[in-house]
Amino acid sequence: MKTSISTRKKVWLSFAFIVLLVIFVSFVVYPNVGSGIPGAGFFNKFYPHLGLDLQGGTHLVYQADMSQIPTSEKTSALEGVRDVIERRVNAFGVSEPVVQTSNNYRLIVELAGVQDVNQAIQMIGETPLLEFKIEPTVQDQGPISDEELSQEELDAKAKAEDIIKQLQQGASFDELAKQYSEDPGSKENGGNLSWQKRGVFVTEFEKAIFDDLKVGEITSEPVKTQFGYHIIKKVDERGEGEDQEVLSSHILIAAQSTVPMASNVDWENTALSGKQLTRSDVQFDQTTGVPSVGLEFNDEGKDLFKQLTEQNVGKRIAIFLDGQVISAPVVNEAIPDGKAIITGDFNLAEAKLLAQRLNAGALPVPINLISQQTVGATLGNIYMQKSLLAGLIGLIAVAFFMIVYYRLPGLLSVVALVIYTLVALAIFEILPVTLTLAGIAGFILSVGMAVDANVLIFERLKEELILGKPLSFAIEEGFRRAWLSIRDSNFSSIITCIVLTWFGTSMIQGFAITLAIGILVSMFSAIIVTRTFLRLLSGQKMESKMWLFGVSIKKEVTEENK
């Protein structure tokens, strides 16, 4: 008796879970249902993600220039171009891009939801040219005069000199820092920096606070670094030798070009470039809080960068992006770890964009745009409507068959099938899964597999009932005997989906992903949902109503006795 009560309690708990799940997925699939309910905004953020064939977007065709590529390397070069383009569009947030190659060295690019063709062309065609160059050794450039500074630097230097004059006339350092400083990390604190030891600040800044200034003194001339012009105040110091620490404040006046370049400077090319770059990320300077872009090279780049820094200690290595110098720091010592930092007049958004572009990489071969087209969603809508109509007709036909042939279990399976559909669609939206026509086909196919699982279960159930077994026992035995067949068929299908996802193109992947999700949900629907419904209906009252399960015990037994 206790066991029976415990079992019924578990069944009702399962039923409660199914009800809560249905309520949740209903809000996900139909977001407007929760629009008027407080706190329902969480659900409203989900929406279907449609592919190019259903949503519309941009269709581009490129021709790869293989004239300089050996015949044996053309195929791999084309695949390299495809990989780079796919990384680029992924970095810019394009969902499920389709990038395919053809035998005549063409690339077909389909970007769902991108209606601006020019934006798409710029997104794909931009190739950041990253170069590392060194100062020429043929002549001594000598000190940089004001005539050799850019206008932006002259303005920044003049502004810094004016601030120094105000300080000399008794103005408050803290107030001027809050008013003029362009260092976001210290501006609001009156330019105050934390206690620091040697080795943290750039060379020029460190020399001023550790060697040139006494406690309480302010620089009489602006101190120029790669970040701009600094007015520095030495607030306090403590310790000696390696333990010496300095507390300082500064006012930073940033210049658009912080690298003095004479018109006759001809930087020398090196073998190091963006080709050896493995990754790029946004970093922040510990002193100023100004964003910068960190670089990390592969083994070849690491060796080249080590050689460059070893051979050019005390000289500048300039970093060029698209032909423009954006940073030219002085090499203080050899750098063996293959890491570099690009500093410049970046805001956070610009630094992130540069890191994205560098991570996308350079194209292995040049590409030329030969066709561009904005694809509307009209044709896609027609096909989607036809596909959904076909799926609906098929669903109604299957529901009719299940109810007529299996009666009450068939009706329960139809209810379970509706729950299965809601759960699967909710997963598509939450992940999200980009739906294409192929993806919809995979989903419709999984509906058939869900029904197939129920057919296996119900046939086993009927066999047990025909043998005269009690309904509750027949239900459990039917599920137990059907499970092995359901497991084997579904698992083999999932393995096939994994193979298609791993090796297939984007459209095939869409089909495989929706099919795999549908199969997993169908197993939940058949084994949990349908089973729970049948368990709730099993009881003494149902024992005498076997016709509801499509079974006539007397007739079957009579025929068997014959």
LOBA-972311 format. One record per residue (C-alpha): residue number from 1; x, y, z. Coordinates in steps of 0.2 Angstrom, whole numbers. Layout:
% LOBA-972311
+-----+-------+-------+-------+
|   i |    px |    py |    pz |
+-----+-------+-------+-------+
| NUM |     X |     Y |     Z |
...
+-----+-------+-------+-------+
***
This chain:
% LOBA-972311
+-----+-------+-------+-------+
|   i |    px |    py |    pz |
+-----+-------+-------+-------+
|   1 |     0 |     0 |     0 |
|   2 |    14 |    12 |     5 |
|   3 |    23 |     8 |   -11 |
|   4 |     8 |    11 |   -22 |
|   5 |     5 |    28 |   -13 |
|   6 |    23 |    33 |   -16 |
|   7 |    22 |    28 |   -34 |
|   8 |     7 |    38 |   -37 |
|   9 |    15 |    53 |   -28 |
|  10 |    30 |    52 |   -40 |
|  11 |    18 |    51 |   -55 |
|  12 |     9 |    67 |   -49 |
|  13 |    26 |    76 |   -47 |
|  14 |    31 |    71 |   -64 |
|  15 |    14 |    78 |   -71 |
|  16 |    17 |    94 |   -61 |
|  17 |    34 |    96 |   -69 |
|  18 |    26 |    93 |   -86 |
|  19 |    13 |   107 |   -83 |
|  20 |    26 |   119 |   -77 |
|  21 |    37 |   115 |   -92 |
|  22 |    23 |   118 |  -104 |
|  23 |    19 |   135 |   -96 |
|  24 |    38 |   140 |   -97 |
|  25 |    40 |   135 |  -116 |
|  26 |    23 |   143 |  -120 |
|  27 |    30 |   160 |  -114 |
|  28 |    46 |   157 |  -124 |
|  29 |    38 |   152 |  -140 |
|  30 |    24 |   165 |  -139 |
|  31 |    33 |   180 |  -131 |
|  32 |    17 |   192 |  -133 |
|  33 |     8 |   181 |  -120 |
|  34 |    19 |   188 |  -106 |
|  35 |    19 |   206 |  -112 |
|  36 |     6 |   212 |   -99 |
|  37 |    13 |   202 |   -85 |
|  38 |    25 |   210 |   -72 |
|  39 |    42 |   202 |   -74 |
|  40 |    38 |   193 |   -90 |
|  41 |    51 |   204 |  -100 |
|  42 |    63 |   189 |   -98 |
|  43 |    53 |   179 |  -110 |
|  44 |    51 |   193 |  -123 |
|  45 |    69 |   194 |  -128 |
|  46 |    67 |   177 |  -137 |
|  47 |    63 |   177 |  -156 |
|  48 |    65 |   165 |  -170 |
|  49 |    82 |   166 |  -179 |
|  50 |    79 |   164 |  -198 |
|  51 |    92 |   160 |  -211 |
|  52 |    95 |   169 |  -228 |
|  53 |    82 |   159 |  -237 |
|  54 |    68 |   164 |  -225 |
|  55 |    74 |   181 |  -218 |
|  56 |    83 |   189 |  -233 |
|  57 |   100 |   197 |  -232 |
|  58 |   115 |   199 |  -243 |
|  59 |   122 |   187 |  -256 |
|  60 |   140 |   190 |  -262 |
|  61 |   151 |   180 |  -275 |
|  62 |   170 |   183 |  -275 |
|  63 |   183 |   176 |  -287 |
|  64 |   200 |   172 |  -278 |
|  65 |   215 |   177 |  -288 |
|  66 |   226 |   161 |  -289 |
|  67 |   239 |   167 |  -301 |
|  68 |   253 |   168 |  -289 |
|  69 |   248 |   152 |  -280 |
|  70 |   256 |   135 |  -285 |
|  71 |   244 |   122 |  -292 |
|  72 |   246 |   110 |  -278 |
|  73 |   242 |   124 |  -265 |
|  74 |   227 |   132 |  -273 |
|  75 |   214 |   121 |  -264 |
|  76 |   221 |   124 |  -247 |
|  77 |   223 |   142 |  -251 |
|  78 |   205 |   144 |  -255 |
|  79 |   200 |   135 |  -239 |
|  80 |   210 |   147 |  -230 |
|  81 |   201 |   161 |  -238 |
|  82 |   184 |   153 |  -233 |
|  83 |   190 |   151 |  -215 |
|  84 |   196 |   169 |  -213 |
|  85 |   180 |   176 |  -221 |
|  86 |   169 |   165 |  -209 |
|  87 |   179 |   172 |  -194 |
|  88 |   177 |   190 |  -200 |
|  89 |   158 |   189 |  -201 |
|  90 |   157 |   179 |  -185 |
|  91 |   167 |   193 |  -176 |
|  92 |   154 |   206 |  -182 |
|  93 |   139 |   196 |  -175 |
|  94 |   132 |   189 |  -191 |
|  95 |   122 |   173 |  -186 |
|  96 |   125 |   157 |  -196 |
|  97 |   134 |   164 |  -211 |
|  98 |   135 |   153 |  -226 |
|  99 |   153 |   153 |  -234 |
| 100 |   155 |   140 |  -248 |
| 101 |   168 |   137 |  -261 |
| 102 |   166 |   131 |  -279 |
| 103 |   178 |   122 |  -291 |
| 104 |   182 |   138 |  -301 |
| 105 |   190 |   146 |  -285 |
| 106 |   174 |   156 |  -281 |
| 107 |   167 |   160 |  -264 |
| 108 |   148 |   162 |  -261 |
| 109 |   144 |   172 |  -245 |
| 110 |   127 |   173 |  -238 |
| 111 |   124 |   184 |  -223 |
| 112 |   106 |   183 |  -216 |
| 113 |    98 |   199 |  -210 |
| 114 |   112 |   210 |  -218 |
| 115 |   102 |   221 |  -230 |
| 116 |   116 |   234 |  -232 |
| 117 |   127 |   227 |  -246 |
| 118 |   140 |   240 |  -244 |
| 119 |   142 |   236 |  -226 |
| 120 |   144 |   218 |  -230 |
| 121 |   157 |   221 |  -243 |
| 122 |   167 |   232 |  -231 |
| 123 |   165 |   219 |  -217 |
| 124 |   172 |   205 |  -228 |
| 125 |   185 |   215 |  -239 |
| 126 |   193 |   225 |  -225 |
| 127 |   211 |   217 |  -223 |
| 128 |   221 |   226 |  -209 |
| 129 |   239 |   227 |  -214 |
| 130 |   249 |   226 |  -199 |
| 131 |   268 |   230 |  -201 |
| 132 |   283 |   232 |  -189 |
| 133 |   296 |   243 |  -194 |
| 134 |   312 |   250 |  -186 |
| 135 |   321 |   266 |  -186 |
| 136 |   334 |   269 |  -200 |
| 137 |   352 |   267 |  -194 |
| 138 |   360 |   277 |  -209 |
| 139 |   358 |   294 |  -200 |
| 140 |   356 |   302 |  -183 |
| 141 |   340 |   310 |  -182 |
| 142 |   345 |   321 |  -167 |
| 143 |   333 |   329 |  -155 |
| 144 |   315 |   332 |  -162 |
| 145 |   312 |   350 |  -164 |
| 146 |   295 |   359 |  -163 |
| 147 |   295 |   360 |  -182 |
| 148 |   295 |   341 |  -184 |
| 149 |   280 |   339 |  -173 |
| 150 |   263 |   337 |  -180 |
| 151 |   250 |   351 |  -177 |
| 152 |   240 |   340 |  -165 |
| 153 |   256 |   338 |  -154 |
| 154 |   260 |   356 |  -155 |
| 155 |   243 |   360 |  -148 |
| 156 |   244 |   347 |  -134 |
| 157 |   262 |   353 |  -129 |
| 158 |   256 |   371 |  -129 |
| 159 |   241 |   366 |  -118 |
| 160 |   252 |   357 |  -106 |
| 161 |   264 |   372 |  -105 |
| 162 |   249 |   383 |  -101 |
| 163 |   244 |   372 |   -87 |
| 164 |   261 |   373 |   -80 |
| 165 |   260 |   392 |   -80 |
| 166 |   244 |   391 |   -70 |
| 167 |   252 |   379 |   -57 |
| 168 |   267 |   391 |   -55 |
| 169 |   254 |   405 |   -52 |
| 170 |   246 |   395 |   -38 |
| 171 |   232 |   386 |   -46 |
| 172 |   227 |   369 |   -37 |
| 173 |   235 |   354 |   -45 |
| 174 |   220 |   343 |   -41 |
| 175 |   207 |   355 |   -48 |
| 176 |   217 |   357 |   -65 |
| 177 |   219 |   338 |   -66 |
| 178 |   200 |   336 |   -64 |
| 179 |   197 |   350 |   -77 |
| 180 |   210 |   346 |   -90 |
| 181 |   217 |   328 |   -88 |
| 182 |   213 |   315 |  -101 |
| 183 |   218 |   300 |   -91 |
| 184 |   201 |   292 |   -86 |
| 185 |   209 |   282 |   -73 |
| 186 |   215 |   296 |   -62 |
| 187 |   206 |   312 |   -68 |
| 188 |   192 |   311 |   -55 |
| 189 |   204 |   308 |   -41 |
| 190 |   214 |   324 |   -45 |
| 191 |   227 |   315 |   -55 |
| 192 |   232 |   304 |   -40 |
| 193 |   241 |   288 |   -44 |
| 194 |   244 |   274 |   -32 |
| 195 |   261 |   270 |   -24 |
| 196 |   272 |   261 |   -36 |
| 197 |   289 |   254 |   -38 |
| 198 |   301 |   255 |   -53 |
| 199 |   296 |   245 |   -68 |
| 200 |   278 |   250 |   -69 |
| 201 |   278 |   266 |   -78 |
| 202 |   285 |   270 |   -95 |
| 203 |   303 |   276 |   -95 |
| 204 |   301 |   295 |   -97 |
| 205 |   288 |   295 |   -83 |
| 206 |   298 |   284 |   -71 |
| 207 |   314 |   295 |   -74 |
| 208 |   304 |   310 |   -69 |
| 209 |   296 |   304 |   -52 |
| 210 |   311 |   293 |   -47 |
| 211 |   326 |   303 |   -52 |
| 212 |   322 |   321 |   -57 |
| 213 |   309 |   327 |   -45 |
| 214 |   310 |   330 |   -26 |
| 215 |   295 |   327 |   -15 |
| 216 |   282 |   341 |   -18 |
| 217 |   290 |   347 |   -34 |
| 218 |   281 |   348 |   -51 |
| 219 |   289 |   346 |   -68 |
| 220 |   294 |   363 |   -76 |
| 221 |   292 |   356 |   -93 |
| 222 |   279 |   344 |  -100 |
| 223 |   286 |   326 |  -100 |
| 224 |   282 |   318 |  -117 |
| 225 |   278 |   299 |  -118 |
| 226 |   269 |   288 |  -130 |
| 227 |   253 |   293 |  -122 |
| 228 |   255 |   312 |  -124 |
| 229 |   261 |   326 |  -113 |
| 230 |   262 |   324 |   -94 |
| 231 |   263 |   337 |   -80 |
| 232 |   269 |   327 |   -65 |
| 233 |   269 |   330 |   -47 |
| 234 |   280 |   320 |   -34 |
| 235 |   268 |   318 |   -19 |
| 236 |   278 |   307 |    -8 |
| 237 |   291 |   293 |    -7 |
| 238 |   296 |   279 |     5 |
| 239 |   309 |   265 |     6 |
| 240 |   326 |   263 |    -3 |
| 241 |   334 |   253 |   -17 |
| 242 |   322 |   240 |   -24 |
| 243 |   309 |   244 |   -10 |
| 244 |   308 |   262 |   -15 |
| 245 |   290 |   268 |   -19 |
| 246 |   284 |   284 |   -25 |
| 247 |   267 |   292 |   -24 |
| 248 |   263 |   304 |   -38 |
| 249 |   250 |   313 |   -48 |
| 250 |   249 |   319 |   -66 |
| 251 |   239 |   328 |   -79 |
| 252 |   239 |   320 |   -96 |
| 253 |   236 |   330 |  -112 |
| 254 |   234 |   317 |  -125 |
| 255 |   240 |   320 |  -143 |
| 256 |   232 |   312 |  -158 |
| 257 |   249 |   308 |  -164 |
| 258 |   261 |   304 |  -150 |
| 259 |   275 |   298 |  -161 |
| 260 |   287 |   312 |  -167 |
| 261 |   291 |   309 |  -185 |
| 262 |   302 |   320 |  -196 |
| 263 |   297 |   321 |  -214 |
| 264 |   313 |   313 |  -220 |
| 265 |   312 |   298 |  -209 |
| 266 |   311 |   282 |  -219 |
| 267 |   306 |   267 |  -208 |
| 268 |   314 |   250 |  -213 |
| 269 |   303 |   235 |  -216 |
| 270 |   305 |   219 |  -206 |
| 271 |   299 |   201 |  -209 |
| 272 |   287 |   203 |  -194 |
| 273 |   269 |   207 |  -199 |
| 274 |   251 |   202 |  -195 |
| 275 |   254 |   185 |  -204 |
| 276 |   263 |   179 |  -188 |
| 277 |   249 |   185 |  -176 |
| 278 |   240 |   172 |  -166 |
| 279 |   228 |   183 |  -156 |
| 280 |   224 |   200 |  -151 |
| 281 |   214 |   207 |  -136 |
| 282 |   210 |   224 |  -128 |
| 283 |   221 |   229 |  -113 |
| 284 |   222 |   244 |  -101 |
| 285 |   237 |   253 |   -96 |
| 286 |   240 |   252 |   -77 |
| 287 |   245 |   270 |   -76 |
| 288 |   233 |   279 |   -87 |
| 289 |   218 |   267 |   -89 |
| 290 |   220 |   271 |  -108 |
| 291 |   214 |   256 |  -118 |
| 292 |   227 |   247 |  -129 |
| 293 |   228 |   232 |  -140 |
| 294 |   239 |   217 |  -135 |
| 295 |   247 |   206 |  -148 |
| 296 |   253 |   188 |  -146 |
| 297 |   263 |   180 |  -160 |
| 298 |   266 |   162 |  -166 |
| 299 |   283 |   153 |  -164 |
| 300 |   290 |   161 |  -180 |
| 301 |   284 |   178 |  -174 |
| 302 |   290 |   176 |  -157 |
| 303 |   308 |   172 |  -164 |
| 304 |   307 |   187 |  -176 |
| 305 |   301 |   199 |  -162 |
| 306 |   314 |   193 |  -150 |
| 307 |   328 |   196 |  -164 |
| 308 |   320 |   214 |  -167 |
| 309 |   320 |   219 |  -149 |
| 310 |   338 |   212 |  -146 |
| 311 |   345 |   221 |  -161 |
| 312 |   336 |   238 |  -158 |
| 313 |   338 |   241 |  -139 |
| 314 |   337 |   260 |  -137 |
| 315 |   328 |   262 |  -154 |
| 316 |   310 |   263 |  -159 |
| 317 |   300 |   249 |  -167 |
| 318 |   285 |   257 |  -176 |
| 319 |   269 |   248 |  -178 |
| 320 |   260 |   252 |  -194 |
| 321 |   242 |   249 |  -197 |
| 322 |   236 |   251 |  -215 |
| 323 |   251 |   261 |  -219 |
| 324 |   249 |   273 |  -204 |
| 325 |   261 |   273 |  -189 |
| 326 |   250 |   271 |  -173 |
| 327 |   263 |   267 |  -160 |
| 328 |   282 |   268 |  -160 |
| 329 |   289 |   263 |  -142 |
| 330 |   307 |   263 |  -138 |
| 331 |   314 |   246 |  -135 |
| 332 |   321 |   245 |  -117 |
| 333 |   326 |   227 |  -118 |
| 334 |   324 |   211 |  -128 |
| 335 |   306 |   204 |  -127 |
| 336 |   307 |   185 |  -128 |
| 337 |   289 |   180 |  -125 |
| 338 |   282 |   186 |  -142 |
| 339 |   270 |   199 |  -135 |
| 340 |   268 |   217 |  -140 |
| 341 |   256 |   231 |  -136 |
| 342 |   249 |   244 |  -148 |
| 343 |   245 |   260 |  -140 |
| 344 |   238 |   275 |  -148 |
| 345 |   223 |   287 |  -147 |
| 346 |   210 |   274 |  -145 |
| 347 |   194 |   274 |  -136 |
| 348 |   187 |   257 |  -130 |
| 349 |   176 |   254 |  -145 |
| 350 |   190 |   258 |  -157 |
| 351 |   202 |   246 |  -147 |
| 352 |   189 |   232 |  -148 |
| 353 |   186 |   235 |  -167 |
| 354 |   205 |   234 |  -170 |
| 355 |   207 |   218 |  -160 |
| 356 |   192 |   210 |  -170 |
| 357 |   200 |   215 |  -186 |
| 358 |   217 |   208 |  -182 |
| 359 |   210 |   192 |  -175 |
| 360 |   201 |   190 |  -191 |
| 361 |   217 |   188 |  -200 |
| 362 |   224 |   193 |  -217 |
| 363 |   217 |   184 |  -233 |
| 364 |   229 |   171 |  -240 |
| 365 |   225 |   176 |  -258 |
| 366 |   217 |   192 |  -265 |
| 367 |   198 |   191 |  -269 |
| 368 |   188 |   201 |  -281 |
| 369 |   169 |   204 |  -279 |
| 370 |   161 |   199 |  -295 |
| 371 |   142 |   198 |  -290 |
| 372 |   132 |   206 |  -276 |
| 373 |   114 |   205 |  -272 |
| 374 |   101 |   209 |  -259 |
| 375 |    90 |   194 |  -256 |
| 376 |    72 |   198 |  -251 |
| 377 |    62 |   186 |  -239 |
| 378 |    47 |   185 |  -251 |
| 379 |    52 |   169 |  -259 |
| 380 |    58 |   162 |  -242 |
| 381 |    41 |   166 |  -234 |
| 382 |    32 |   157 |  -248 |
| 383 |    42 |   141 |  -246 |
| 384 |    41 |   143 |  -227 |
| 385 |    22 |   144 |  -228 |
| 386 |    22 |   129 |  -239 |
| 387 |    33 |   119 |  -228 |
| 388 |    23 |   124 |  -212 |
| 389 |     7 |   119 |  -221 |
| 390 |    14 |   103 |  -226 |
| 391 |    20 |    99 |  -209 |
| 392 |     3 |   104 |  -202 |
| 393 |    -6 |    93 |  -214 |
| 394 |     5 |    79 |  -210 |
| 395 |     3 |    82 |  -191 |
| 396 |   -16 |    82 |  -193 |
| 397 |   -15 |    65 |  -203 |
| 398 |    -4 |    57 |  -190 |
| 399 |   -15 |    63 |  -176 |
| 400 |   -30 |    56 |  -184 |
| 401 |   -22 |    39 |  -187 |
| 402 |   -15 |    38 |  -169 |
| 403 |   -32 |    42 |  -162 |
| 404 |   -42 |    30 |  -173 |
| 405 |   -30 |    16 |  -172 |
| 406 |   -24 |    17 |  -154 |
| 407 |   -39 |    27 |  -146 |
| 408 |   -35 |    34 |  -129 |
| 409 |   -16 |    31 |  -130 |
| 410 |   -16 |    39 |  -147 |
| 411 |   -25 |    54 |  -140 |
| 412 |   -12 |    55 |  -126 |
| 413 |     2 |    54 |  -139 |
| 414 |    -6 |    68 |  -149 |
| 415 |    -6 |    79 |  -133 |
| 416 |    12 |    74 |  -130 |
| 417 |    17 |    78 |  -148 |
| 418 |    10 |    96 |  -145 |
| 419 |    21 |    97 |  -129 |
| 420 |    36 |    90 |  -139 |
| 421 |    33 |   104 |  -153 |
| 422 |    33 |   118 |  -140 |
| 423 |    48 |   112 |  -131 |
| 424 |    58 |   109 |  -147 |
| 425 |    53 |   127 |  -154 |
| 426 |    58 |   134 |  -137 |
| 427 |    75 |   126 |  -138 |
| 428 |    77 |   133 |  -156 |
| 429 |    74 |   151 |  -149 |
| 430 |    84 |   150 |  -133 |
| 431 |   101 |   142 |  -140 |
| 432 |    97 |   150 |  -153 |
| 433 |    96 |   139 |  -169 |
| 434 |    95 |   148 |  -186 |
| 435 |    80 |   140 |  -195 |
| 436 |    82 |   137 |  -214 |
| 437 |    71 |   127 |  -225 |
| 438 |    83 |   112 |  -222 |
| 439 |    82 |   115 |  -203 |
| 440 |    63 |   115 |  -204 |
| 441 |    64 |    99 |  -214 |
| 442 |    74 |    91 |  -200 |
| 443 |    62 |    97 |  -187 |
| 444 |    47 |    89 |  -197 |
| 445 |    57 |    73 |  -199 |
| 446 |    60 |    72 |  -180 |
| 447 |    41 |    74 |  -178 |
| 448 |    39 |    57 |  -187 |
| 449 |    52 |    49 |  -176 |
| 450 |    43 |    55 |  -161 |
| 451 |    27 |    47 |  -167 |
| 452 |    37 |    31 |  -171 |
| 453 |    43 |    30 |  -153 |
| 454 |    24 |    30 |  -147 |
| 455 |    19 |    17 |  -160 |
| 456 |    33 |     5 |  -153 |
| 457 |    27 |     8 |  -135 |
| 458 |     8 |     6 |  -139 |
| 459 |    11 |   -10 |  -149 |
| 460 |    20 |   -17 |  -134 |
| 461 |     7 |   -11 |  -123 |
| 462 |    -7 |   -20 |  -133 |
| 463 |     3 |   -36 |  -133 |
| 464 |     3 |   -36 |  -114 |
| 465 |   -15 |   -32 |  -113 |
| 466 |   -20 |   -46 |  -125 |
| 467 |   -11 |   -58 |  -114 |
| 468 |   -22 |   -53 |  -100 |
| 469 |    -9 |   -43 |   -90 |
| 470 |   -16 |   -29 |   -78 |
| 471 |   -16 |   -12 |   -86 |
| 472 |    -3 |    -4 |   -74 |
| 473 |     9 |   -19 |   -77 |
| 474 |     6 |   -19 |   -96 |
| 475 |    10 |     0 |   -96 |
| 476 |    27 |    -3 |   -87 |
| 477 |    31 |   -18 |   -97 |
| 478 |    27 |   -10 |  -114 |
| 479 |    38 |     4 |  -110 |
| 480 |    52 |    -7 |  -104 |
| 481 |    51 |   -18 |  -120 |
| 482 |    50 |    -4 |  -132 |
| 483 |    64 |     6 |  -124 |
| 484 |    78 |    -4 |  -132 |
| 485 |    72 |    -2 |  -150 |
| 486 |    69 |    17 |  -147 |
| 487 |    86 |    19 |  -139 |
| 488 |    95 |    10 |  -153 |
| 489 |    86 |    19 |  -167 |
| 490 |    87 |    36 |  -160 |
| 491 |   105 |    35 |  -154 |
| 492 |   111 |    29 |  -172 |
| 493 |   101 |    44 |  -179 |
| 494 |   110 |    56 |  -167 |
| 495 |   127 |    49 |  -172 |
| 496 |   123 |    52 |  -190 |
| 497 |   118 |    70 |  -185 |
| 498 |   134 |    73 |  -176 |
| 499 |   144 |    67 |  -192 |
| 500 |   133 |    78 |  -203 |
| 501 |   136 |    93 |  -191 |
| 502 |   155 |    90 |  -191 |
| 503 |   158 |    87 |  -209 |
| 504 |   143 |    96 |  -218 |
| 505 |   141 |   113 |  -225 |
| 506 |   130 |   126 |  -216 |
| 507 |   114 |   121 |  -223 |
| 508 |   117 |   102 |  -219 |
| 509 |   122 |   107 |  -202 |
| 510 |   106 |   116 |  -199 |
| 511 |    96 |   101 |  -205 |
| 512 |   107 |    90 |  -193 |
| 513 |   106 |   101 |  -178 |
| 514 |    87 |   103 |  -179 |
| 515 |    85 |    84 |  -181 |
| 516 |    96 |    80 |  -167 |
| 517 |    87 |    92 |  -155 |
| 518 |    70 |    85 |  -161 |
| 519 |    76 |    67 |  -158 |
| 520 |    82 |    71 |  -140 |
| 521 |    65 |    80 |  -136 |
| 522 |    55 |    66 |  -144 |
| 523 |    63 |    53 |  -132 |
| 524 |    58 |    64 |  -118 |
| 525 |    41 |    66 |  -125 |
| 526 |    38 |    47 |  -127 |
| 527 |    47 |    41 |  -112 |
| 528 |    42 |    54 |   -99 |
| 529 |    27 |    63 |  -105 |
| 530 |    17 |    49 |  -113 |
| 531 |    22 |    37 |   -99 |
| 532 |    16 |    50 |   -86 |
| 533 |    -1 |    52 |   -94 |
| 534 |    -4 |    33 |   -96 |
| 535 |     1 |    30 |   -77 |
| 536 |   -11 |    43 |   -72 |
| 537 |   -25 |    34 |   -81 |
| 538 |   -21 |    17 |   -75 |
| 539 |   -33 |    11 |   -61 |
| 540 |   -47 |    -1 |   -57 |
| 541 |   -60 |     9 |   -68 |
| 542 |   -49 |     7 |   -83 |
| 543 |   -47 |   -12 |   -82 |
| 544 |   -64 |   -15 |   -88 |
| 545 |   -63 |    -2 |  -103 |
| 546 |   -49 |   -11 |  -113 |
| 547 |   -58 |    -5 |  -129 |
| 548 |   -51 |    12 |  -125 |
| 549 |   -34 |     5 |  -129 |
| 550 |   -39 |    -4 |  -145 |
| 551 |   -40 |   -21 |  -137 |
| 552 |   -54 |   -34 |  -136 |
| 553 |   -49 |   -46 |  -124 |
| 554 |   -63 |   -59 |  -126 |
| 555 |   -61 |   -59 |  -145 |
| 556 |   -42 |   -61 |  -145 |
| 557 |   -43 |   -75 |  -132 |
| 558 |   -57 |   -84 |  -141 |
| 559 |   -47 |   -84 |  -157 |
| 560 |   -31 |   -90 |  -148 |
| 561 |   -41 |  -104 |  -140 |
| 562 |   -46 |  -110 |  -157 |
+-----+-------+-------+-------+
***
